[in-house]
Amino acid sequence: MATEALLEKGIQNYRQENYEEALDLLEKARESLPASSTLAYYLGLTYKQTGSYPEAAAYFREAAKGSPAVKEAYPELIEVLYHLGELGEAKDWIARAEKERVSPALISFLKGLVLVKEDKNKQALEAFEKAKELDASLRQAAEFQIALARAKERKYQQARESLKAVMAIDPGSDISAFARDYDQALGQVLSAHKTWGGSLGLGYQYDDNLVLKPSGAIPGVVISGEADSSILATFRVYYNPLLEGPWLFNAQYGIYSNTYFHTSSHNLINQTLSINPGLAIPKGTISLPMLYSHVWLQGTQYLGVFSAKPTWSFITFRDHLGQISAGYARRDVLQDSLTEDEDRDGNLFLGSAGYMVPIWERGVLSLYYEYSRDLTTGRNWENAGHRFNLNLLIPLTKTLSITLSGEFLYQDYFNTHSVFEVKRLDKTYSGTVGLVWEAAKNLHLNLQYYGARAESNIAIYDYRRNVVTLGIETFF
């Protein structure tokens, strides 16, 4: 078969969607017409239809640069480069097509797709608006992309308006059906979001060593009453507005009280206020959690702590979440210390890294490391700490889950202790097992065991502790 006949037959098979036959005929014609830009264009089209984007891109480049240049190859090349993620080259061809005024409406639409992928939503919206103005046939597709871009910016009401426009243009089309499903999903997001919410909890706790009685006997020191039961009460309220654009914000106030049956000296009330502004970035967020905590002990002001912890959270792959942060905290003990060396007022510098991995169905495994440098006024408490934490959440049923966690804290104190005349070194091992049962909607029952073993080269700081808590919590 003559070369021209092979080319015509190949194009005919392409138009009839017989892509394998078309590819075979066009490749044979290619042997005799290696410089044909038209042949390269149709080879690109055929490879594109078979999903072979790298090969399609190569032929479209050849067609666009050939003599004569096939201008129709410009938008085809831009589209496959978009799918390949080669956005830099795609933008170069967009600029060239704009300069030569090749398919202005379609090029503007493709430009919008590229800009969305680069998280340049404002420019993308302008490109989609231009595309639908230039070509009415692109109006429905452009309106749908406008809806997706607005939803990405969390402008959900505007996104739903665009989706309704998509459905109005051609109600029976496939894109209208998809728009209808997406509109329903956005409606569910808006109805499920709670700007205000909170919880109220009540529980019973047994602590076998609330005074941290040392594990061994210390000559001349007698400690009793280390075990006691208590009633816990918690209240929390949060504010979580649905902001438009990349900005994030949430705030929370909570109060916690622990009232012992007998050891009133350890009755505690802790109020906490936190605010967390942030910014959504590609594949993650940057936030600045700030917290102030104020503690009363036996009805008297005891402790105030302020902290700020700039944090970068990012998605790695398969929904894995990483987190890196650095922070500062200021601690003020509001009661006089026994001696100047025991003054725990100070500045705390922190650095941490964490990683969270989804496992099984709805399960989560998380790893966490934190370095701390505690610079206190009193020389006895200055130390550097290394904290390692492992957490595992396992859903047992739809309403019952178990949490397992283990932690190791290593604290190396800088100075020789003013009383015990040795540099203090602590190693604390702790673990938690918790069961959460969703007894009814917005009602949880919690059972938790916590155990700790602190090893110290100074006997008074060496102890064992076991705590069991049973509680009920309701959400609103």
C-alpha positions, 0 to 999 in steps of 0.5 A, a space after each residue: 500500500 502506498 504511503 499516502 494511502 497508509 496515511 489516509 487509511 490510518 486517519 480513517 481508522 482513528 476517526 472510527 475509533 479503531 485506535 490499534 489499527 490506526 496506530 499500526 498504519 500510521 507507524 508504517 506510513 511514518 517509515 516513509 514520511 518521517 518529517 510529516 508534521 500532519 502524520 506526527 499530529 495524528 500519531 499524537 492523537 492516537 497515542 493520546 486516546 490509548 493513554 500513552 501520554 509520553 509518546 503522545 507528547 513527543 509527537 505533538 511537539 514534533 507536529 507543533 514544531 514541524 514545517 508546516 507547524 500544525 497549530 491544532 497540536 498546541 492545545 493537545 500538547 498542553 493537555 497531555 503535559 498537564 496530565 503528565 504534571 509537566 506544568 512548566 512546559 505546558 505554560 511555555 506552550 500556553 504563552 506561545 499559543 496566546 501569542 499566535 492566537 491559536 484556539 483562544 477559548 480552549 487555550 484559556 480553559 487549559 490555562 485555568 486547569 494548569 493554574 488550579 494545579 499550581 494553587 493559583 485559584 484567582 488567576 485560574 478563575 479569570 482564565 475559566 471566565 474568559 474561556 466561557 465568554 469566548 466559546 459558548 460550547 465551553 461554558 458548561 465545562 468552564 463553569 464546572 471547573 469554576 465550581 471546583 476552584 471555589 470549593 478548593 478555596 472553601 467558598 462553598 456557597 459560590 461553588 454551589 451556585 456554579 454547579 447549579 449553572 452547570 446543571 441548567 446548561 444541559 441537565 441531561 449531560 454526564 457533567 450535569 449528573 456529576 455536578 448534581 452529586 458534587 452539589 449534594 456532597 457540598 451540601 452535606 459538608 455545610 450541614 455537618 460543619 459545626 462552628 460552635 461545639 463542645 463537651 461535658 464530662 464527669 468521671 471517677 478516678 482511683 490513683 494509687 500514688 497521687 503524691 508520688 511517694 518514692 518507691 523505696 524507703 528514705 531515712 527520716 522521710 515518712 509519706 502516707 496517704 498516697 492512694 485516693 479516689 477523686 471525681 473529675 469534671 470537664 467542660 470544653 467549648 470550641 469555635 471553628 468558623 468555616 473561613 473562605 480562602 486559605 485562612 484557618 482558625 479555631 479557638 477553644 476554652 476548657 476547664 478541668 477539675 479533680 476533687 479528691 475524697 480525702 487528699 484535699 491538698 491536691 484538689 486541682 482546677 485548670 482553665 485553658 484557653 487556646 487559639 490556633 490561626 493557620 494557613 492552608 498551603 499545598 499538601 499541608 498547613 502552617 499554624 501557630 497554636 497558642 495556649 494559656 493555662 492557669 492552675 489552682 491547687 487547693 483553691 489557691 493560684 498555683 501555676 500559669 503557663 503560656 506557650 506558642 508553637 509554630 507548626 508545619 503539617 504536611 501530607 506525604 503519601 497515601 494519606 500519611 501525615 507528618 508534622 514539624 514544630 518549634 516552640 516556646 513556653 513560659 512557666 510561672 509558679 505562683 507560689 513561693 518555692 522552698 529555696 531559690 534553687 527550687 524555683 521552677 519559674 522559667 523558659 522552655 524551648 521545644 522542638 518536635 517531629 511526628 508522623 501519623 499513618 492510617 492502618 486497617 479501617 479507621 485505625 491510626 498509628 502515630 510516632 512523636 519525638 520532642 526535644 525540650 530545654 528547660 531553663 529555670 530560675 532555680 538551678 535544681 530544675 534546669 534540664 534537657 529532655 527527650 520524649 518519645 511517644 507511640 500511639 495506636 488507635 484500633 476500632 474494634 467495632 463501629 462503636 467501640 475503639 481501643 487506644 494504646 500508647 507508650 512514652 519514654 522521657 529522658 531528662 538530664 539535669 544540668 547542675 549538681 543538686 544543691 541538697 543531694 550533691 549529685 547531677 540528677 538523671 531521670 528516666 520515666 516510662 509510662 503507658 496508657 490503655 483506653 476503651 471508648 464506647 459510643 453508647 449513643 449519639 454524642 454520648 461516650 463512655 470511657 475506661 482508661 488505665 495509666 501506669 508510670 515508672 520513674 527511675 531517678 538517681 535521686 531516690 525521692 524522685 523515684 516512684 511508681 504510679 497507677 491510675 484508673 479512670 471511668 467517665 462519661 462524656 456528652 458532646 453538643 
